[in-house]
Amino acid sequence: MIQTPTLMRREIGEIPRVVERILGSPDIREVAGAIVAARPRWIAIAARGTSDHAAVYAEYLLETHLGIPTGLAKPSVTTIYGTTVDWGGGLVLAISQSGRSPDVVSVVTAAREAGALTVAVTNDPASPLAAAAAHAVDCLAGPELAVPATKTYVAQLASLAVLVDAIRPGTDLAPGLAAVPAAIDAAIERSDGWLAEAGARVVTDLAASDRALLVSRGYNLPTALELALKLKETCGLFAEAYSTADFAHGPLVLARSGIPVLAIRPDGEMGRLVDETVAGVRARGGRVALVGGRDVESAPGALSVAESLPEALTPLVYVVPGQLLVEATARQMGISPDAPAGLGKVTLTR
């Protein structure tokens, strides 16, 4: 059995202090001012891997809080198909932990040359991506040594939330942001207790299976997507994530006895929609583990965290118990979560 603490576990423990640094970043305010001055009519986001899931979070955040149509850029259009895209009049936002992936850099370079405002969100302010963009946001996470991205992912989410709050002050984000570091500290403490008790069954189920399903919706769809990726790369599980809305359109048939299901269940209306899917899974004999807010406190075996935050900020907290769950599952399987076989810290795509 791999002995703790792993690098992955230590870096998860650093997340609250990383978020505190981001909350005090003056650079984000400067970038926000440039975006306000440019008044983009649309936003396109270039990202890969874990950063793609931060981009999905940004899609929800930007559209709900700024009302600007937002979508994901397709780097292959630029790098493989060689198409000249009319980027003028918009904002191209690039998200990359390393800032070194050639395809994301190429999109930003082409967009800037075509007249778009370009902003990079990266953990390396000296990276090619930061140099290619007109403006850069430093995620301030410090070196991340474990291959699975944990603190850098939450740093990306926090940077995006602070950026949106700076662009349009007075939304529900402002009071909640200050509470995020303490909420993550509390989530880590509760998760450790949960994993020692009710969550131990979830770890055992995942470690004994070769597949898993993860579901959520809205702001926490990227939480499910990110945790599915972590189970794939860290534990070698064939894990798939779905919006509960899409899950009902066919993939529900995948849910059956012996396939672990993790549901990220926010409070409020979105949570009640997740409940419908959870009920459908259970009706098919599936066993569901729940991570969510105050509404799951009475659910047997569920983990309740982040009760006081607006839904838009819960992804910064809900993903942390999932990261700890993945780390514990890898150790249960006798796998080092720090260096999954065949993977490196930086992946370069074109």
Buried (B, 14 or more C-beta within 10 A) or exposed (E): EBEEEBBBBBBBBBBBBBBBBBBEBEBBEEBBEBBEEBEBEBBBBBBBBBBBBBBBBBBBBBBBBBEBBBEBBBBBBBBEEEEEBEBEBBBBBBBBBBBBBBBBBBBBBBBBEBEBBBBBBBBBBEBBBBBBBBBBBBBBBBEBEBBBBBBBBBBBBBBBBBBBBBBBEEBBBBEBBEBBBEBBBBBBEBBBEBBEEBBEEBBBBBBEBEBBBBBBBBBBBBBBBBBBBBBBBBBBBEBBBBBBBBBBEEBBEBBEEEBBBBBBBBBEEBBEBBBEBBEBBEEBEBBBBBBBBEBBEEBEBBBBBBBEBBBBBBBBBBBBBBBBBBBBBBBBBEBBBBBBEEEEBEEEEE
